[in-house]
Amino acid sequence: QVQLVESGGGLVQPGGSLRLSCAASESIFNFIKMGWYRQTPGKQREFVADISRSGVISYTVSVKGRFTISEDSAKNSIYMQMNSLKPEDTAVYYCKATPRLGVDAWGEGTLVTVSS
């Protein structure tokens, strides 16, 4: 089972930026899709952004124009640059990898807090 390790979370003021990283324990070419989800207490985990092996990128409406997902196959990693952060972006952010066969893999999450 692949291991996914997120990093880059922290406390930032509204309007600030953070860059999340997700390092996989194997080649990201083994996955048909990788992406980011987020969750706040008492709510369902929600989709934020993903990138497919074919290069298709998707974002949830609320982050379009502010967040950018990218990948670096040489580092077996994906990233998410988050700009113009808002208090409502506060959540635990999780990395997900969808393999060609088998079940999805999830990281442990990294906390992003947007507050003044």
PyMOL commands that set and color helices and strands:
alter all, ss='L'
color gray80, all
select helices_A, chain A and resi 28-30+61-63+73-75+87-89
alter helices_A, ss='H'
color red, helices_A
select strands_A, chain A and resi 4-7+10-12+18-24+31-39+46-52+57-59+67-72+77-82+91-99+105-106+110-114
alter strands_A, ss='S'
color yellow, strands_A
deselect
rebuild
show_as cartoon
